[in-house]
């Protein structure tokens, strides 16, 4: 099955040797996203809430470029540098997935690139 590299300027450019996403068949694999503003490549703000919202906006933009959307996300992984911010992340997360949220795993990690507080990756299917 062929694989297609997905890229959009509406999400942060990759900061390493990886693609924003790969689409193969009816599945889209979105690389881990931090709370970076695409235009400046700067972290949006110092809170998990602000960064979570930006991460999910970035994922939504990548999915749009791939022909999908947040409603078609089936699995996510969330990385937090401080597990005590889990509730704060959840408050924002639930606004992006208000109905039938995807399967999810959340991990506490020591550090993330560019000192972001949260990173999220996603797997989605194409509509239809």
C-alpha positions, 0 to 999 in steps of 0.5 A: 500500500503506498504511503503519502507524506502529509504537510501543511503550513497551518501546523508547525514544521517538523523539528527533526527527521520526521513527517507531520503525518503519513497517510496510507490507505484510509489511515492517517498517522499524525506525528507528535505535536507540541504547542507551537504556533506554526507561524513563529515556531514558538511555544504558545504559552506557559500552561498545559491548557494553552499548549493542549489547545494549540496541539489539538489545533495543529493536529486538526490542521494536519488532519484537514490536509490529509482529508480527515478531521478530529471526528475521525481520530481513533487513537491518541497518545498524550505525553505530559511532563507533569502528571499533576496537570492531567485534569488541566489537559483533560478540560481542554481535550474534552472540548475538542472531542466532545462526543465519542472520544478516541481511545487514549493513553496518557504518559508522564515523561521527564522532558519533551522537545523545546520544553513543551509541557504536552505532546500528542500524536494521533491516528485517524481514518478518512471519512466515508 
